[in-house]
């Protein structure tokens, strides 16, 4: 499995086999619950406090990118006004939050493992 595939599937960045999260992303009350360690390679998913602060910046970048292109698509191709575009962007932001949080944490841990 490639690194990109393991990031998109939220698999362990070290062995790329086990899930990093305990529940599926559509479980809205527990989507952020992570496993403590990887059962396959024993990689510690719970790094020091504040480790995933960097993942917050990655999540912000990913979400901004998606929302920018969503807004352009809505305004250009669907010919909606500004209010409809802002409401649509708000709904999109809420819907992508669980998945972008997971992707950003997986990516941030992969970056830390490469150092």
C-alpha positions as a Markdown table, in Angstrom:
| # | Residue | x | y | z |
|---|---|---|---|---|
| 1 | Unk | 0.0 | 0.0 | 0.0 |
| 2 | Unk | 1.4 | 3.4 | -0.9 |
| 3 | Unk | 1.7 | 6.3 | 1.6 |
| 4 | Unk | -1.1 | 8.2 | -0.2 |
| 5 | Unk | -3.4 | 5.3 | 0.0 |
| 6 | Unk | -2.6 | 4.7 | 3.7 |
| 7 | Unk | -3.3 | 8.4 | 4.4 |
| 8 | Unk | -6.6 | 8.3 | 2.6 |
| 9 | Unk | -7.6 | 5.1 | 4.4 |
| 10 | Unk | -6.2 | 6.4 | 7.8 |
| 11 | Unk | -4.0 | 3.4 | 8.2 |
| 12 | Unk | -0.8 | 3.2 | 10.4 |
| 13 | Unk | 1.9 | 5.3 | 8.6 |
| 14 | Unk | 4.5 | 2.8 | 9.6 |
| 15 | Unk | 3.1 | -0.6 | 8.6 |
| 16 | Unk | 0.2 | 0.7 | 6.5 |
| 17 | Unk | -2.0 | -2.3 | 7.7 |
| 18 | Unk | -3.9 | -1.3 | 10.9 |
| 19 | Unk | -6.5 | 1.4 | 11.4 |
| 20 | Unk | -5.5 | 4.5 | 13.4 |
| 21 | Unk | -9.0 | 5.2 | 14.6 |
| 22 | Unk | -11.4 | 3.0 | 16.6 |
| 23 | Unk | -14.6 | 4.0 | 14.9 |
| 24 | Unk | -15.6 | 5.0 | 11.3 |
| 25 | Unk | -15.6 | 8.6 | 10.4 |
| 26 | Unk | -19.3 | 8.7 | 10.0 |
| 27 | Unk | -19.8 | 8.0 | 13.7 |
| 28 | Unk | -20.3 | 11.6 | 14.6 |
| 29 | Unk | -19.9 | 11.2 | 18.3 |
| 30 | Unk | -16.7 | 9.2 | 18.3 |
| 31 | Unk | -15.0 | 10.0 | 14.9 |
| 32 | Unk | -11.8 | 11.4 | 16.6 |
| 33 | Unk | -11.2 | 8.4 | 19.0 |
| 34 | Unk | -7.8 | 7.0 | 18.1 |
| 35 | Unk | -6.2 | 3.7 | 19.0 |
| 36 | Unk | -3.4 | 4.0 | 21.6 |
| 37 | Unk | -0.9 | 1.9 | 19.6 |
| 38 | Unk | -0.8 | 0.0 | 16.3 |
| 39 | Unk | -1.5 | -3.7 | 17.0 |
| 40 | Unk | 0.8 | -4.7 | 14.2 |
| 41 | Unk | 4.0 | -2.7 | 14.6 |
| 42 | Unk | 3.4 | -1.1 | 18.1 |
| 43 | Unk | 3.7 | 2.5 | 16.8 |
| 44 | Unk | 2.5 | 4.9 | 19.4 |
| 45 | Unk | -0.4 | 6.9 | 18.0 |
| 46 | Unk | -0.7 | 9.0 | 21.2 |
| 47 | Unk | 2.4 | 11.2 | 20.9 |
| 48 | Unk | 3.3 | 13.8 | 23.4 |
| 49 | Unk | 0.7 | 16.4 | 24.4 |
| 50 | Unk | 0.4 | 19.0 | 21.6 |
| 51 | Unk | 1.7 | 16.8 | 18.9 |
| 52 | Unk | -1.4 | 17.0 | 16.9 |
| 53 | Unk | -1.4 | 20.8 | 17.0 |
| 54 | Unk | 0.5 | 20.6 | 13.7 |
| 55 | Unk | -2.2 | 18.4 | 12.3 |
| 56 | Unk | -4.7 | 21.2 | 13.0 |
| 57 | Unk | -2.7 | 23.4 | 10.6 |
| 58 | Unk | -2.7 | 20.6 | 8.0 |
| 59 | Unk | -6.5 | 20.2 | 8.5 |
| 60 | Unk | -7.0 | 24.0 | 8.0 |
| 61 | Unk | -5.0 | 23.9 | 4.7 |
| 62 | Unk | -6.9 | 20.8 | 3.4 |
| 63 | Unk | -10.3 | 22.3 | 4.4 |
| 64 | Unk | -9.5 | 25.7 | 2.9 |
| 65 | Unk | -8.5 | 24.1 | -0.4 |
| 66 | Unk | -11.7 | 22.1 | -0.6 |
| 67 | Unk | -13.9 | 25.0 | 0.4 |
| 68 | Unk | -12.2 | 27.4 | -2.1 |
| 69 | Unk | -12.8 | 25.1 | -5.0 |
| 70 | Unk | -16.3 | 24.3 | -3.8 |
| 71 | Unk | -17.1 | 28.0 | -3.7 |
| 72 | Unk | -15.7 | 28.6 | -7.1 |
| 73 | Unk | -17.7 | 25.6 | -8.5 |
| 74 | Unk | -20.9 | 26.8 | -6.8 |
| 75 | Unk | -20.6 | 30.4 | -8.0 |
| 76 | Unk | -19.4 | 29.6 | -11.6 |
| 77 | Unk | -21.2 | 26.5 | -12.6 |
| 78 | Unk | -24.3 | 26.6 | -10.5 |
| 79 | Unk | -24.6 | 30.4 | -10.8 |
| 80 | Unk | -25.7 | 30.9 | -7.2 |
| 81 | Unk | -25.6 | 34.2 | -5.3 |
| 82 | Unk | -23.2 | 34.9 | -2.4 |
| 83 | Unk | -25.7 | 33.9 | 0.3 |
| 84 | Unk | -26.4 | 30.5 | -1.2 |
| 85 | Unk | -22.6 | 30.0 | -1.7 |
| 86 | Unk | -21.8 | 30.8 | 1.9 |
| 87 | Unk | -24.6 | 28.5 | 3.3 |
| 88 | Unk | -23.3 | 25.7 | 1.0 |
| 89 | Unk | -19.7 | 26.2 | 2.1 |
| 90 | Unk | -20.8 | 26.1 | 5.8 |
| 91 | Unk | -22.6 | 22.8 | 5.1 |
| 92 | Unk | -19.7 | 21.4 | 3.2 |
| 93 | Unk | -17.3 | 22.4 | 6.0 |
| 94 | Unk | -19.4 | 20.6 | 8.6 |
| 95 | Unk | -19.6 | 17.5 | 6.4 |
| 96 | Unk | -15.9 | 17.2 | 5.7 |
| 97 | Unk | -14.7 | 17.9 | 9.2 |
| 98 | Unk | -14.5 | 14.3 | 10.5 |
| 99 | Unk | -12.6 | 13.1 | 7.4 |
| 100 | Unk | -10.2 | 16.0 | 7.2 |
| 101 | Unk | -9.4 | 15.7 | 10.9 |
| 102 | Unk | -8.5 | 12.0 | 10.3 |
| 103 | Unk | -6.4 | 12.7 | 7.2 |
| 104 | Unk | -4.5 | 15.5 | 8.8 |
| 105 | Unk | -3.6 | 13.4 | 11.9 |
| 106 | Unk | -2.5 | 10.5 | 9.7 |
| 107 | Unk | -0.4 | 12.8 | 7.5 |
| 108 | Unk | 1.1 | 14.6 | 10.5 |
| 109 | Unk | 2.1 | 11.3 | 12.1 |
| 110 | Unk | 3.6 | 10.1 | 8.7 |
| 111 | Unk | 5.7 | 13.3 | 8.5 |
| 112 | Unk | 6.9 | 12.8 | 12.0 |
| 113 | Unk | 7.9 | 9.2 | 11.2 |
| 114 | Unk | 9.9 | 10.3 | 8.2 |
| 115 | Unk | 12.2 | 12.5 | 10.4 |
